[in-house]
Amino acid sequence: MVYVSLKEEKKELKLEVKKTGILSIFSITDSKLKKGMYLNASDDIIKSFGYAASEFIQRMIQYKDRYTYKIQLYYYDGNPSDGINPEDIINTEFVSLSFNGKDKQIVIPYNIAIIKKMFPFSEAIHILEENVKLGSSYNEEIGFYSIHTDEMNGWIVYPHKTINPDLNTDEGRLANILIRYGNGEHLDTKSRETNENSKRNHAIVVEKSTGWKNAKDYTGDITTWENCIYTLASEPDDDGICNVYIGEATNPKSTKKHRIDQQCIDGEIYIDHTKEEAKKHRFTRFRIDKLKDESGEYLHDMQDAMIGISSMLVKGCPNGYKMTNKAQGKSFGAALKEN
């Protein structure tokens, strides 16, 4: 007789903070902007769970195969020690804590995109130069603040110290330029999700694609996608030729209100920019390819490239063509399988 042992799935253990007001403060570094947060086992914020740090680490190690340790993070635009204003909570999420035994650190996979927006000055320095050494007055700090109330339980992540430049000085005006740069759309060539040295890790990446859909399906979440290239197509005419349009949309407002939308003409649903254009083009199908959020400043160039390639293929291969290279991004591959 053979006995089969089934490994029990890990259960989520939601960590509860026992005490409000425990605070840990950390300098913003390149690592915190591109990799995440690593706490030393002795950091004060660990005490918010009601255990000594050594006891908490021991529990994490002892039950690592049984539990996934999760804690609620509240991203906050303000200083929580001054009182919590619910309107200043940017976002909330449960994240899984893990213990890095080699470095004896607790790993917090926080939302790096939000952290970058909290610290635009540090983000600009991070993008522009790796080894700039600025004085302590230009050192920004992130705070972790424990909260235990009937409504909230977890850690508040907030900008404990940010750069507020004096615009009456040349130095302050320069700092303000960096802050505006860090707040804007830019390409972070130093942020690597996989291979640190990969030149292919950049902003011009299609994250997801709808594949071809009918005009009546332009509803819901896809109408709010940002940084997109959209393609509209009609049904074939008597000669088998379709009208096609390739456009770009950088944000939900321009996509929905000033770009494409459903247009009802003679009882039929089309998709186009205006009713007048819908009468002319009769676009019945669309697809939307969404790029990374930081790709915004490159969208128009990508649109031009796609229009140029499509136009040249039509002229060079008037009877159609067969693509010989099969490589597709994950998003295109998924769209092809669905269709």
N, C-alpha and C positions, 0 to 999 in steps of 0.2 A: 504494500500500500504506500502511495506517495502522498505526503502532506505538502500542500502549497500554502506558503505564508504570504498574505497580502499586506503590503506596507500601508499603514494607516495614513490617510492624507493629512497634511498639516491643517490645523485649525487657526483661524484668525483670533488673536488675543489683542483686544483693544486696550491699550495702556491708559490708565486713568491718572491724571495729575491730582495730587492730594492737597497742594498748597498753592495759593496765588502769590505772585510777586517775586518768585525766584528768577534771577536774571543772569544771563551769560552774554558777554559782548565779544565780538571777534572782528579783527581787521579784514576788510575786503581784499582778497588776493586774486590772482589769475585763476588759481585752482577753484576757488569758490564760484567764479563766474562761468567756468566751463565744465567742471566735473561734479560739483555738489559740495556738501558740507560734511566734515569729519570732526566729531567731538572726541576730545580726550576723555578717558574713563573718569577722570577726576573733575571734569567741568561741573560747576554748580547746578546747572539745569537738570542734570541727572537726578539730583536729590529731590526734584519735584514729584517723583514717583513714590516717595516715602521710604525708599531703601537707601542704604549706604551704596556708593558707587560700586564697590567691590562685590557686594551682594547682588546688585542688579546685573552686573556682567556675568557673574556665576550662574544666575538663573537663565540668562540668554544662551549661554554655552550649554548648560545642562539640558535645556528643553528645545534646542535648536531644530531637532527633527520632529517635534510635536507641534510647535507653534510658530506662526508668523506674527511678529510683534508690530502692531500698527498704532500710530498716534495721529491725532488730528492736528493739522497745521492751519493756522489762520494768518494769511498774508495781510498786513495792516499798513495803511498809509498814515502814520502818525506815531505818537509815543504813548504806549498803553499805560504807562505809569501816571499819565494825566487823566486817565479815565477812558473807557472804551466807547467810541461812537460807531454803532453798527454800520453807518453809511461809509465809514472809512475802511471797512473790510473789503479788500480787493478780491480775494478768492479763498476758498477753503478746500482742503483735500486730506484724505487719510493716506499716509505714507508708511512703508515698512522699514523699520529699523533693523540693522544687521550689525554684527560685530566683526571687525577686521582683527583677527588674532595676531597677525604679523606685526601690525603697527599699534595694536592695543587701542583701537579707536572705534567709536560707534559711527556708522555711516547713515546719513540722512539724505535720501534722494529727493531734495526739494525741487520746486519748479524753477529751473534756471532762467527761463524766459522772463518770469516775473521779477526775479532778483536783478537781472540786467536792467529792467525798467526802473527798479528802485534806485539804482546807482548808475545813472548815465555818465557821470564824470569818470568813474572807475572803468566803466565799459569802454569809453573812448580811449583811455590810456591803455587798456588791455588790447584794443584793436590796433592802435597806432604803433606801439612799441613795447617790447617785452621787458626791457631792463631799465625803464625809467625809474630813478630814485627821487621821489619828491619828499619834501619836508612833512613833518607830522601834521601840519595844518591842512594838508591835502590828503590825509589818510581817512577814508570813509570806513564806517563801522556798521555791522549788522548785529541786531539784538535778538535774542531768544528769551521770551518772557512767559512764565507759566501762568495759566489761568484756570481757575476752578470755581465755576458758578453753576447755577441751575441751567443756564442757557449754553454755556461754553465750557469745554474741558479739553485742554491740550496745550500746545505752545503757540504763542503769537510771534511771528517772524516780521520784523519791521526795520526800517532804516534808522538806527540809533544815532548815526552821525552822517550827514551828507554835506556836500560843498555848496555853500550859498555865497557866491562871489560878490565882491564889492565892484559894482559896475562903474564906479568913479575912478577906478585905477586901471592901468593898462593890463596888469596881471589878472585882475578880475574879469575884464572884458575877454581876455584870451581864454580864461577858464570857462566863461559862459559859452564861448564858441564850441569848446569841447563838449560841454553838457548838451548843447543842441545837437551836436553830431551823434553823441551817444544815445540820444532820444530818437533820432531819425532812423531811416532805413539805411543799412550798410551791410557790407559783406564781411563776416568774421572768418577770415582764412585760418585763424588759429584754433577755432573750435572744431574739434574732430570727434565724431560719434564713434568711429571705429579705428581706422588706421591713422595714427598721428601724423604720418608723413604723406598721406594720400593727397595728390593734387586734384583728385576728382571729388573731394568732399567740399562742396561749395553751395551757394544759395540757389543756383539754377537746378533745382531738383523737383520733379513732379511728385507730389506726395500722394495724390489720389486722382482718380479719373472716373467720370460717370459712365464712360462708353456712350454709344448712341442711344438716345431716348427720344420719345415723342414729345411734341410741344405741350401736350396736356400734362406731362410729368414734371414740368418745371414748377415745382411747388416745394414747400418745406425747407429743410436745411440747406439744400444746394443753392437756393436763392440768396443765401447770406455768405457764401464762400468768398474769401478775400484772395487777392493776387492770383487771378485766373486767366487762362486763355480759353475763350469759348469759340466753338465752331457751329455755324448754322447751315442747314442744307434743306433744299426743297426736294420734292419728288421729281423723278426724271421726266423731262418733256418728251414730245413725240420722237425726238432724235436720241433719247436716252441720256440727255445732258441735264445735270442738276445745277442750280444756282447755289453758290457757297459763299459764306462770309466768315472771316476769322477776326475776332476782336479781343480786346484785353479789358479787364476790370480789376481795379486795385482794392475796392472795398464794397461792403454790402450796399451802401447808399447809391454808389454809381452803378452797381450791377443792377439793382432792382428799379431805381427811380429814373436813371438817366441812360441806362444801357438796355438790356433785354428784358422782356416781359411777355406774358401771354397776350395775344391780340385776337379778338373774336371778329371774324370777317364772314358775313353771309352764313352764320351758324357754325363755321369751322374754326377750330383753334389753331392759330399759328404762333410762332415766336419770332419777335423782331424788336427793333428799337421804338418804332411808332406804328400807328395803324396805317398811315400812308405808305410806309415802306413795306408793311405786311401785305398790303394789296398788290404791290409790285412784285415782291420776291416770293411770297407764299412758302416761307420756311416752315416745314412741318417737323423737322428733327434738329436735335442739338447734342453737343457733347461739351463737357467742361473739364478742363485739366487744371488742377490746383497746384501751384508751386509753393515752396516754403515761404513763410511770412516775410523773411528778410529779402525776398527776391524782388520786391516792388519796383526798385529803380531800374531793373533789367527787363521788366515785362515788355515794354514797347519794342526793344531790340529783338526779343524772342518772337513777338508778333510779326515784326517785319521779316524775320528769317523764315517763319512758317509760311507767310504769304508768298515770299520769293520762291521757296522750294516747291510749294504746291503749283504755282504758276508755271515754273520751268518744267515740272513733270508733265503737266497737261500739254505743253508745247512739244516737249521732247518725246513723249509717249502718248500720242493722241488716241490710240486704241486701247489704252490701259497698260498696266505694268505688273510685274511680279517681283516682290521684294525678296532678294536673295539672302540678305543678312537677317537672322532671326532674333537677334538680341532685343529685349524689351525691358524697360524699367518695371519694377514690381507693380506699380499702379496700372501701367498699360497692360501688363500680363493678366492682371486680375480682371480688367475691363474686357479683354478679349475672351477670357473664359466664360464670363457672364453672358456674353453675346454670341 
